[in-house]
């Protein structure tokens, strides 16, 4: 089971973690994770979930929602107050599972962590692990390898608990036969479609019906409260100035003067974890003597190493800059010359023979390689103090001011205007929850004051002021007449289509010939032979309806269904056959079994999570 978990982690969790770790450090800063003063958001069986963790989770969920919504996010869904509850629930569930793993004594070896890291494509160049890339990705997120390993270990432990529960479920052959009987059922289907698009001729809506609908549904016809604002906007990118070539060269030379190439050691090992200490030490000592006498170390690793991740590659673990492996391992590696083999050493994961394959020192990058990054760094370094200064000045000039003109003149900014937008937000900048919150705040909306400085991100700020306020109001009938008329006409057309379908269905049940009925009404029958559940030949709604329709003993049935589009479908079924388990290829049987097991696994893990909550002591702050 552990190997299955490990395989899944290599393909998913490890990659997910490296994709997600950027969020908390970029948004909240590294200090947030090591500050002892952060308040608790909740306590779970006495263990804290900090406000920093909750803020991290909220921001992560916001980004997920933004990615899903792409160009049309709903600002209401991105509101921090709305996200805090569900995110805190998820963190509580996570903490509960972590506690179970710790109490059960689950452990994750250094070898497993190292191998997952080595095989993570995020840390590879040209298909091989790159220590420089590994450290660079972590460093850019303010993380050390040990901290990252802690996150990875946490994820594996939780996966062990939940995967173990899911794996405990099994499916009997009787259950497989029953599910096969249902899922493999087939029948012939003949159907015709009455299209709603071609059925509206001659249908009009009386004026009294429009008036009646309006009177009965007035609450549906109220305008949304909206505002438009005028605003001043500061962007760091507008303050960026060109950097001269001599300045770029000087900065490059300064960096190179302090450059220290990282020494990386290429390691291989033979690991034993199943033997007693003395047996493992003796066996490794004998293998060391063989290798020193000329035996191929890689071949010995393939034959003897119990590290399944590296044995097949001759024990090759890739490069380390001194912190990729356990301290004992790194110490032994550092004491070797290329080609040297250590005495047997012990780590938490077992006993090892360590071989140093090669040593390399990172070369200094050339000027052309670093030019772009240096230019951006210098431009930002020059612009940031000015941006901060102008932001503070903007805040000062607009505080207690009756307009934006003075600040605009002083800072040489243009006063811009937004379009109207409601509490659910507008477009672009006005889809941001912080901007919406400021625009509808009491100070701006009721007191006609300027907003406080709104920090959109580290290089973008604004101040806004109410320009126009349209309160929610009842729309007059004239404003919505055409919309109501279209709505009612659509309803009448759909009802006409449904009634025509019912009429054809009744005629079919009365014994009239289906072909004659179709021609008489101007439609054409479609035929699908041996249709099975979920097959793509029919729309999902039709497929569900044909199997839900009662059948005679001969397997014949009649029915109809109205599609979401409004089209009505009338059908006849025949030649119904139960699914035959014996006729299913072995590969498909395994797929069926896996699907059932996965479904049960999801059920049992959800039930287990609920049970953990019921018996836990949970305090929300």
C-alpha positions as CSV (number, residue, x, y, z in Angstrom):
1,X,0.0,0.0,0.0
2,X,2.8,2.4,0.9
3,X,4.3,2.0,-2.6
4,X,1.0,2.8,-4.2
5,X,0.8,5.9,-2.1
6,X,4.3,6.8,-3.0
7,X,3.6,6.4,-6.7
8,X,0.6,8.6,-6.5
9,X,2.5,11.3,-4.6
10,X,5.2,11.3,-7.3
11,X,2.6,12.0,-9.9
12,X,0.3,14.4,-8.0
13,X,0.9,15.5,-4.5
14,X,4.6,16.4,-4.9
15,X,3.8,18.5,-7.9
16,X,0.8,20.1,-6.3
17,X,2.8,21.1,-3.3
18,X,5.5,22.9,-5.3
19,X,2.7,24.6,-7.3
20,X,1.0,25.8,-4.1
21,X,3.8,26.7,-1.8
22,X,4.4,29.9,-3.8
23,X,1.1,31.3,-2.6
24,X,1.6,31.8,1.2
25,X,5.1,33.2,1.0
26,X,4.5,35.5,-1.9
27,X,1.3,36.9,-0.3
28,X,2.0,36.9,3.4
29,X,5.7,36.9,3.6
30,X,8.0,34.4,5.3
31,X,7.7,36.1,8.6
32,X,4.0,35.2,8.9
33,X,5.0,31.5,9.2
34,X,7.6,31.9,11.9
35,X,6.0,34.7,14.0
36,X,5.0,33.6,17.4
37,X,2.5,36.4,17.8
38,X,0.0,35.3,15.2
39,X,-3.4,34.6,16.8
40,X,-5.2,31.3,16.5
41,X,-8.1,30.9,14.1
42,X,-9.1,27.6,15.8
43,X,-7.9,24.9,18.1
44,X,-8.4,21.2,17.2
45,X,-7.9,18.8,20.1
46,X,-5.7,21.5,21.7
47,X,-3.6,22.1,18.6
48,X,-3.7,25.5,16.9
49,X,-4.6,26.5,13.4
50,X,-3.1,30.0,13.1
51,X,-4.6,33.0,11.4
52,X,-1.7,32.9,9.1
53,X,-2.6,29.4,8.0
54,X,-6.2,30.5,7.5
55,X,-5.2,33.6,5.5
56,X,-2.9,31.4,3.3
57,X,-5.8,29.0,2.7
58,X,-8.2,31.9,1.8
59,X,-5.8,33.4,-0.6
60,X,-5.2,30.0,-2.2
61,X,-8.9,29.4,-2.6
62,X,-9.3,32.8,-4.1
63,X,-6.7,32.1,-6.7
64,X,-8.3,28.7,-7.5
65,X,-11.7,30.4,-8.1
66,X,-10.1,33.1,-10.2
67,X,-8.4,30.4,-12.4
68,X,-11.7,28.6,-12.8
69,X,-13.7,31.7,-13.6
70,X,-11.0,33.0,-16.0
71,X,-12.3,36.3,-17.4
72,X,-15.6,36.4,-15.6
73,X,-15.2,36.0,-11.8
74,X,-18.1,36.6,-9.5
75,X,-16.6,39.0,-6.9
76,X,-19.1,37.8,-4.3
77,X,-17.5,34.4,-4.4
78,X,-14.1,35.9,-3.9
79,X,-15.0,37.8,-0.7
80,X,-12.7,36.9,2.2
81,X,-15.6,36.8,4.7
82,X,-17.4,34.3,2.5
83,X,-14.3,32.1,2.0
84,X,-13.1,32.0,5.6
85,X,-15.7,29.5,6.9
86,X,-15.2,26.7,4.2
87,X,-11.4,27.2,4.2
88,X,-11.3,26.9,8.0
89,X,-13.5,23.7,7.8
90,X,-11.0,22.2,5.4
91,X,-8.0,23.1,7.6
92,X,-9.8,21.5,10.6
93,X,-10.3,18.3,8.6
94,X,-6.7,18.4,7.6
95,X,-5.5,18.8,11.2
96,X,-7.7,15.9,12.3
97,X,-6.2,13.6,9.8
98,X,-2.7,14.7,10.7
99,X,-3.4,13.9,14.3
100,X,-4.6,10.4,13.4
101,X,-1.5,9.8,11.4
102,X,0.7,10.9,14.3
103,X,-1.2,8.8,16.9
104,X,-1.1,5.8,14.7
105,X,2.7,6.1,14.5
106,X,2.8,6.6,10.7
107,X,6.3,7.5,9.5
108,X,7.8,8.7,6.3
109,X,11.4,7.8,5.7
110,X,14.0,10.3,4.4
111,X,14.6,7.9,1.5
112,X,11.0,8.1,0.4
113,X,11.1,11.9,0.6
114,X,14.4,12.1,-1.3
115,X,13.2,9.8,-4.0
116,X,10.0,11.7,-4.5
117,X,12.0,14.9,-4.8
118,X,14.4,13.3,-7.2
119,X,11.6,12.1,-9.4
120,X,9.6,15.3,-9.4
121,X,9.7,16.7,-12.9
122,X,9.4,20.2,-11.4
123,X,13.0,19.8,-10.2
124,X,14.4,18.3,-13.3
125,X,16.4,19.6,-16.3
126,X,16.5,17.4,-19.4
127,X,14.9,14.6,-17.4
128,X,17.4,14.5,-14.6
129,X,17.2,16.0,-11.1
130,X,18.8,19.4,-10.8
131,X,19.9,20.5,-7.4
132,X,20.3,24.1,-8.6
133,X,16.7,24.1,-9.9
134,X,15.4,22.5,-6.7
135,X,17.1,25.0,-4.5
136,X,16.2,27.9,-6.9
137,X,12.5,27.1,-6.8
138,X,12.4,26.8,-3.0
139,X,14.6,29.8,-2.5
140,X,12.3,32.0,-4.7
141,X,9.5,31.0,-2.3
142,X,11.6,31.7,0.8
143,X,11.8,28.0,1.7
144,X,14.6,25.7,2.8
145,X,14.8,22.1,1.6
146,X,14.0,21.0,5.2
147,X,10.9,23.1,5.3
148,X,9.7,21.8,2.0
149,X,10.3,18.2,3.1
150,X,8.2,18.9,6.1
151,X,5.3,19.9,3.9
152,X,5.8,16.9,1.8
153,X,6.0,14.6,4.8
154,X,2.7,16.0,6.1
155,X,1.0,15.4,2.8
156,X,2.2,11.8,2.6
157,X,1.1,11.1,6.2
158,X,-2.4,12.3,5.4
159,X,-2.5,10.3,2.2
160,X,-1.5,7.2,4.1
161,X,-4.5,7.6,6.4
162,X,-7.1,8.3,3.7
163,X,-5.7,5.9,1.1
164,X,-5.6,3.2,3.8
165,X,-9.3,3.6,4.5
166,X,-10.1,3.6,0.8
167,X,-8.0,0.6,0.1
168,X,-9.8,-1.4,2.9
169,X,-12.9,-1.5,0.8
170,X,-13.4,-4.4,-1.7
171,X,-16.0,-5.5,-4.2
172,X,-17.4,-9.0,-4.3
173,X,-18.0,-10.9,-7.5
174,X,-21.7,-10.9,-6.7
175,X,-21.7,-7.1,-6.6
176,X,-19.7,-7.0,-9.8
177,X,-22.2,-9.2,-11.5
178,X,-25.1,-7.0,-10.3
179,X,-23.4,-3.8,-11.4
180,X,-22.6,-5.4,-14.8
181,X,-26.2,-6.5,-15.2
182,X,-27.3,-2.9,-14.8
183,X,-24.5,-1.0,-16.6
184,X,-24.4,-3.3,-19.5
185,X,-28.1,-3.4,-20.2
186,X,-29.0,-2.6,-23.8
187,X,-32.0,-1.9,-26.0
188,X,-33.0,-0.6,-29.4
189,X,-34.3,3.0,-29.3
190,X,-36.4,4.8,-31.9
191,X,-37.1,8.4,-31.3
192,X,-38.3,11.6,-32.9
193,X,-37.6,15.2,-31.8
194,X,-40.1,18.1,-31.7
195,X,-37.9,21.2,-31.9
196,X,-38.9,24.2,-29.8
197,X,-37.2,26.5,-32.3
198,X,-39.6,25.7,-35.1
199,X,-42.8,25.7,-33.0
200,X,-43.4,29.4,-32.2
201,X,-45.4,30.4,-35.2
202,X,-48.6,32.2,-34.4
203,X,-48.0,32.3,-30.7
204,X,-48.6,35.7,-29.0
205,X,-48.9,36.7,-25.4
206,X,-52.1,38.7,-24.4
207,X,-51.3,42.0,-22.6
208,X,-53.3,41.0,-19.6
209,X,-51.0,38.0,-19.1
210,X,-48.0,40.3,-19.2
211,X,-49.6,42.6,-16.6
212,X,-50.6,39.7,-14.4
213,X,-47.1,38.2,-14.4
214,X,-45.6,41.6,-13.6
215,X,-48.0,42.2,-10.7
216,X,-47.4,38.7,-9.2
217,X,-43.6,38.8,-9.6
218,X,-42.7,42.4,-8.9
219,X,-39.8,41.5,-6.6
220,X,-38.1,39.9,-9.6
221,X,-38.0,43.2,-11.3
222,X,-36.0,45.4,-9.1
223,X,-32.8,47.1,-10.2
224,X,-29.6,46.3,-8.4
225,X,-28.0,49.1,-6.3
226,X,-25.1,50.5,-8.3
227,X,-22.4,53.0,-8.0
228,X,-19.9,54.6,-10.2
229,X,-16.7,56.1,-8.8
230,X,-13.9,58.5,-9.8
231,X,-10.5,57.4,-8.8
232,X,-6.8,58.0,-8.8
233,X,-4.5,55.1,-9.6
234,X,-0.8,54.5,-8.9
235,X,1.2,51.8,-10.6
236,X,4.8,51.0,-9.9
237,X,5.2,50.0,-13.6
238,X,4.5,53.6,-14.6
239,X,7.5,54.7,-12.6
240,X,10.0,52.4,-14.2
241,X,12.8,54.1,-16.0
242,X,15.5,52.7,-18.4
243,X,18.7,51.5,-16.9
244,X,22.0,52.4,-18.6
245,X,24.3,49.8,-20.0
246,X,27.2,50.8,-17.7
247,X,24.8,50.4,-14.6
248,X,23.8,47.0,-15.8
249,X,27.5,46.0,-16.2
250,X,28.4,47.4,-12.8
251,X,25.6,45.4,-11.1
252,X,26.6,42.2,-12.9
253,X,30.2,42.6,-11.9
254,X,29.1,43.3,-8.3
255,X,27.1,40.2,-8.2
256,X,29.9,38.1,-9.8
257,X,32.3,39.4,-7.2
258,X,30.2,37.9,-4.5
259,X,29.3,34.8,-6.5
260,X,30.2,31.5,-4.9
261,X,29.6,28.5,-7.0
262,X,27.6,25.9,-5.2
263,X,29.6,22.6,-4.8
264,X,27.3,19.7,-5.8
265,X,28.1,16.1,-5.1
266,X,26.7,13.3,-7.2
267,X,25.7,10.4,-4.9
268,X,24.8,6.8,-5.3
269,X,24.0,4.4,-2.5
270,X,23.0,0.9,-1.4
271,X,20.4,0.9,1.3
272,X,19.3,-1.9,3.6
273,X,16.3,-1.4,5.8
274,X,14.9,-4.9,6.5
275,X,17.8,-6.4,8.4
276,X,18.9,-6.1,12.0
277,X,21.5,-3.4,12.6
278,X,24.5,-5.8,12.9
279,X,23.4,-7.9,9.9
280,X,22.9,-4.8,7.7
281,X,26.3,-3.4,8.7
282,X,28.1,-6.7,8.0
283,X,26.4,-7.1,4.6
284,X,27.2,-3.6,3.6
285,X,30.8,-4.0,4.7
286,X,31.1,-7.1,2.5
287,X,29.6,-5.2,-0.4
288,X,32.0,-2.4,0.1
289,X,35.0,-4.8,0.0
290,X,33.6,-6.3,-3.3
291,X,33.3,-2.8,-4.8
292,X,36.8,-1.7,-3.7
293,X,38.1,-5.0,-5.2
294,X,36.7,-4.0,-8.6
295,X,33.0,-5.1,-8.6
296,X,30.6,-2.7,-10.2
297,X,28.9,-0.6,-7.5
298,X,25.9,0.0,-9.7
299,X,25.4,-3.7,-10.3
300,X,25.7,-4.4,-6.6
301,X,23.1,-1.7,-5.9
302,X,20.7,-3.2,-8.4
303,X,21.1,-6.6,-6.8
304,X,21.1,-5.7,-3.2
305,X,19.7,-2.2,-2.5
306,X,16.2,-2.1,-0.8
307,X,15.6,1.5,-2.0
308,X,13.2,0.7,-4.8
309,X,13.4,4.2,-6.1
310,X,17.1,4.1,-6.9
311,X,18.1,0.4,-7.1
312,X,17.1,0.1,-10.7
313,X,19.3,3.0,-11.6
314,X,22.3,1.6,-9.9
315,X,21.7,3.5,-6.6
316,X,22.0,6.9,-8.4
317,X,20.5,9.6,-6.2
318,X,21.5,12.6,-8.3
319,X,23.3,15.7,-7.0
320,X,23.2,17.4,-3.6
321,X,24.5,20.8,-2.5
322,X,24.7,19.6,1.0
323,X,21.1,19.5,2.2
324,X,19.2,17.1,0.0
325,X,19.9,14.1,2.2
326,X,20.0,13.3,5.9
327,X,22.8,14.9,7.9
328,X,24.6,11.6,8.4
329,X,24.4,10.9,4.7
330,X,25.7,14.3,3.7
331,X,28.5,14.1,6.2
332,X,29.7,10.8,4.7
333,X,29.3,12.1,1.2
334,X,31.3,15.2,2.0
335,X,34.2,13.1,3.3
336,X,34.7,11.2,0.1
337,X,36.8,11.8,-3.0
338,X,35.2,11.1,-6.4
339,X,34.9,7.3,-6.7
340,X,35.2,6.8,-2.9
341,X,32.9,4.6,-0.9
342,X,31.9,5.3,2.7
343,X,31.9,2.8,5.6
344,X,28.3,1.7,6.4
345,X,26.3,4.6,7.9
346,X,22.9,4.7,9.6
347,X,20.0,7.1,9.0
348,X,16.4,7.0,9.9
349,X,15.6,5.2,6.7
350,X,18.2,2.4,7.2
351,X,21.8,1.5,6.6
352,X,23.7,2.8,3.6
353,X,26.9,2.5,1.6
354,X,27.5,5.9,0.0
355,X,29.5,6.4,-3.1
356,X,30.6,9.8,-4.5
357,X,30.4,9.6,-8.3
358,X,31.5,13.2,-9.1
359,X,31.9,16.7,-7.9
360,X,30.9,19.8,-9.8
361,X,30.9,23.5,-9.0
362,X,28.2,25.7,-10.4
363,X,29.6,28.1,-13.0
364,X,29.0,31.8,-12.9
365,X,26.3,32.8,-15.4
366,X,27.3,35.2,-18.2
367,X,26.2,38.8,-18.5
368,X,23.7,38.1,-21.4
369,X,22.1,35.3,-19.4
370,X,21.5,37.6,-16.4
371,X,20.9,40.9,-18.2
372,X,17.1,40.7,-18.2
373,X,16.8,39.8,-14.5
374,X,19.3,42.5,-13.5
375,X,17.5,45.1,-15.5
376,X,14.2,44.3,-13.9
377,X,15.8,44.2,-10.4
378,X,17.4,47.6,-10.9
379,X,14.3,49.2,-12.4
380,X,12.1,47.9,-9.5
381,X,14.7,48.9,-6.9
382,X,14.7,52.4,-8.3
383,X,10.9,52.6,-8.7
384,X,9.8,51.1,-5.3
385,X,10.9,54.0,-3.0
386,X,9.2,56.4,-5.4
387,X,6.1,54.3,-5.5
388,X,6.0,54.1,-1.7
389,X,6.5,57.8,-1.4
390,X,3.8,58.7,-3.9
391,X,1.4,56.2,-2.2
392,X,1.9,57.8,1.1
393,X,1.5,61.2,-0.4
394,X,-1.7,60.1,-2.2
395,X,-3.1,58.8,1.1
396,X,-2.2,62.1,2.9
397,X,-3.6,64.4,0.2
398,X,-6.9,62.5,0.0
399,X,-7.4,62.1,3.7
400,X,-10.2,64.5,4.8
401,X,-10.3,66.1,1.4
402,X,-13.6,66.9,-0.3
403,X,-12.3,65.6,-3.7
404,X,-9.5,64.2,-5.7
405,X,-8.4,67.3,-7.6
406,X,-5.7,68.5,-5.3
407,X,-4.0,65.0,-5.2
408,X,-4.4,64.6,-8.9
409,X,-2.6,68.0,-9.5
410,X,0.1,67.4,-6.9
411,X,0.9,63.9,-8.2
412,X,0.2,64.7,-11.9
413,X,-2.4,62.0,-12.1
414,X,-5.6,61.8,-14.2
415,X,-8.9,61.4,-12.5
416,X,-10.6,58.5,-14.1
417,X,-14.2,57.3,-13.9
418,X,-15.6,53.8,-13.6
419,X,-18.8,52.5,-15.2
420,X,-21.7,51.6,-12.9
421,X,-21.3,48.4,-10.9
422,X,-23.1,46.7,-8.1
423,X,-22.1,44.9,-5.0
424,X,-21.3,41.8,-7.0
425,X,-18.7,43.9,-8.8
426,X,-18.0,45.0,-12.3
427,X,-15.2,44.5,-14.8
428,X,-11.4,44.6,-14.4
429,X,-10.3,46.6,-11.4
430,X,-13.9,46.8,-10.2
431,X,-14.2,43.0,-9.9
432,X,-11.7,43.2,-7.0
433,X,-13.4,42.5,-3.6
434,X,-11.3,45.2,-1.9
435,X,-12.4,47.9,-4.4
436,X,-16.0,46.8,-4.2
437,X,-15.9,46.9,-0.4
438,X,-14.4,50.4,-0.4
439,X,-16.9,51.7,-3.0
440,X,-19.9,50.5,-0.9
441,X,-18.4,51.5,2.5
442,X,-20.2,53.8,4.8
443,X,-17.5,56.5,4.4
444,X,-17.7,56.6,0.6
445,X,-21.4,55.8,0.1
446,X,-23.1,57.6,2.9
447,X,-20.5,60.3,4.0
448,X,-19.3,61.3,0.6
449,X,-15.6,60.9,1.7
450,X,-12.6,59.6,-0.2
451,X,-11.7,56.0,0.4
452,X,-8.6,55.0,2.3
453,X,-5.6,54.0,0.1
454,X,-6.5,50.6,-1.4
455,X,-3.5,48.4,-2.0
456,X,-4.4,46.1,-4.9
457,X,-0.9,44.5,-4.8
458,X,2.6,45.5,-3.9
459,X,2.9,47.7,-7.0
460,X,-0.6,49.0,-7.4
461,X,-2.7,51.3,-5.3
462,X,-5.7,53.6,-5.7
463,X,-8.1,56.0,-3.9
464,X,-11.7,56.3,-5.0
465,X,-14.7,58.6,-4.4
466,X,-18.4,58.3,-5.1
467,X,-19.4,59.7,-8.4
468,X,-23.0,58.4,-8.8
469,X,-25.2,56.3,-6.7
470,X,-28.3,54.5,-8.1
471,X,-30.4,52.9,-5.3
472,X,-32.3,49.7,-5.8
473,X,-35.7,50.5,-7.2
474,X,-38.8,48.9,-8.5
475,X,-38.8,48.8,-12.3
476,X,-42.0,49.9,-14.1
477,X,-43.9,47.6,-16.4
478,X,-42.8,49.6,-19.4
479,X,-39.2,48.9,-18.5
480,X,-39.6,45.1,-18.4
481,X,-42.6,44.6,-20.7
482,X,-40.7,43.0,-23.6
483,X,-38.6,40.8,-21.3
484,X,-41.8,39.4,-19.7
485,X,-43.5,39.0,-23.0
486,X,-40.5,37.0,-24.3
487,X,-40.4,34.9,-21.2
488,X,-44.2,34.0,-21.4
489,X,-44.0,33.4,-25.1
490,X,-41.1,31.0,-24.5
491,X,-43.1,29.2,-21.8
492,X,-46.2,28.9,-24.2
493,X,-44.0,27.5,-27.0
494,X,-42.5,24.9,-24.6
495,X,-45.9,23.9,-23.4
496,X,-47.1,23.5,-27.0
497,X,-44.1,21.3,-27.8
498,X,-44.7,19.2,-24.7
499,X,-48.4,18.8,-25.4
500,X,-47.6,17.7,-29.0
501,X,-45.2,15.2,-27.6
502,X,-47.8,13.8,-25.2
503,X,-50.3,13.6,-28.1
504,X,-47.9,11.6,-30.3
505,X,-47.0,9.4,-27.3
506,X,-50.6,8.6,-26.6
507,X,-51.2,7.7,-30.3
508,X,-48.2,5.3,-30.1
509,X,-49.5,3.7,-27.0
510,X,-52.9,3.3,-28.7
511,X,-51.2,1.2,-31.4
512,X,-50.8,3.6,-34.3
513,X,-47.9,3.0,-36.6
514,X,-44.9,5.1,-35.5
515,X,-43.7,5.8,-39.1
516,X,-47.2,7.1,-40.0
517,X,-47.3,9.3,-36.9
518,X,-43.9,10.8,-37.7
519,X,-44.8,11.6,-41.3
520,X,-48.1,13.0,-40.4
521,X,-46.5,15.4,-38.0
522,X,-43.6,16.3,-40.2
523,X,-40.9,14.5,-38.2
524,X,-38.4,11.7,-38.8
525,X,-37.6,8.8,-36.6
526,X,-34.0,8.2,-35.5
527,X,-32.8,4.7,-34.6
528,X,-30.1,3.6,-32.2
529,X,-29.5,-0.1,-32.0
530,X,-28.3,-1.9,-28.8
531,X,-28.0,1.4,-26.9
532,X,-26.2,1.1,-23.5
533,X,-26.3,3.4,-20.5
534,X,-24.0,6.3,-20.9
535,X,-23.3,5.7,-24.6
536,X,-22.8,8.9,-26.6
537,X,-25.4,8.2,-29.3
538,X,-28.1,9.8,-27.2
539,X,-28.2,12.9,-25.0
540,X,-27.9,12.1,-21.3
541,X,-31.5,13.1,-20.6
542,X,-32.8,10.8,-23.3
543,X,-30.6,7.9,-22.2
544,X,-31.8,8.3,-18.6
545,X,-35.4,8.4,-19.7
546,X,-35.3,5.3,-21.9
547,X,-34.0,3.2,-19.0
548,X,-36.4,4.7,-16.5
549,X,-39.4,3.9,-18.7
550,X,-41.5,0.9,-17.7
551,X,-41.3,-2.0,-20.2
552,X,-43.6,-4.9,-21.1
553,X,-42.5,-8.5,-20.6
554,X,-41.4,-8.4,-24.2
555,X,-39.0,-5.5,-23.5
556,X,-41.0,-2.8,-25.3
557,X,-41.7,0.6,-23.8
558,X,-43.0,4.0,-24.8
559,X,-42.0,7.4,-23.3
560,X,-41.1,11.0,-23.7
561,X,-38.8,13.6,-22.2
562,X,-38.4,17.3,-22.4
563,X,-34.8,18.4,-22.9
564,X,-33.3,21.5,-21.2
565,X,-33.5,23.3,-24.6
566,X,-37.3,22.8,-24.6
567,X,-37.2,20.2,-27.3
568,X,-39.5,17.3,-26.7
569,X,-38.4,13.7,-27.5
570,X,-40.8,10.8,-28.0
571,X,-39.3,7.3,-28.1
572,X,-40.1,3.6,-28.3
573,X,-37.8,1.0,-26.9
574,X,-37.5,-2.7,-27.9
575,X,-35.2,-5.7,-27.6
576,X,-34.2,-5.1,-24.1
577,X,-31.3,-7.3,-22.7
578,X,-29.8,-7.5,-19.3
579,X,-26.1,-7.0,-19.0
580,X,-24.0,-10.3,-19.2
581,X,-21.1,-10.4,-16.8
582,X,-19.6,-13.4,-18.6
583,X,-19.4,-11.5,-21.8
584,X,-17.4,-8.7,-20.4
585,X,-13.6,-8.8,-21.1
586,X,-11.4,-9.2,-18.0
587,X,-10.0,-5.7,-18.5
588,X,-13.5,-4.1,-18.4
589,X,-14.3,-6.2,-15.3
590,X,-11.3,-4.7,-13.6
591,X,-12.3,-1.2,-14.6
592,X,-15.8,-1.8,-13.2
593,X,-14.3,-3.1,-9.9
594,X,-12.0,-0.2,-9.6
595,X,-14.8,2.3,-10.2
596,X,-16.9,0.7,-7.5
597,X,-14.0,0.5,-5.1
598,X,-13.2,4.2,-5.6
599,X,-16.8,5.2,-5.1
600,X,-16.9,3.2,-1.8
601,X,-13.6,4.6,-0.8
602,X,-14.9,8.2,-1.2
603,X,-18.0,7.3,0.9
604,X,-16.0,5.7,3.7
605,X,-13.4,8.5,3.9
606,X,-16.2,11.1,4.0
607,X,-17.9,9.2,6.8
608,X,-14.6,8.8,8.6
609,X,-13.9,12.5,8.3
610,X,-17.4,13.3,9.8
611,X,-16.8,10.9,12.6
612,X,-13.5,12.6,13.5
613,X,-15.3,15.9,13.7
614,X,-18.0,14.4,16.0
615,X,-15.5,13.2,18.6
616,X,-13.0,16.0,18.4
617,X,-12.7,19.1,20.6
618,X,-12.9,22.0,18.1
619,X,-12.8,25.7,19.2
620,X,-13.3,28.4,16.6
621,X,-12.0,31.8,17.5
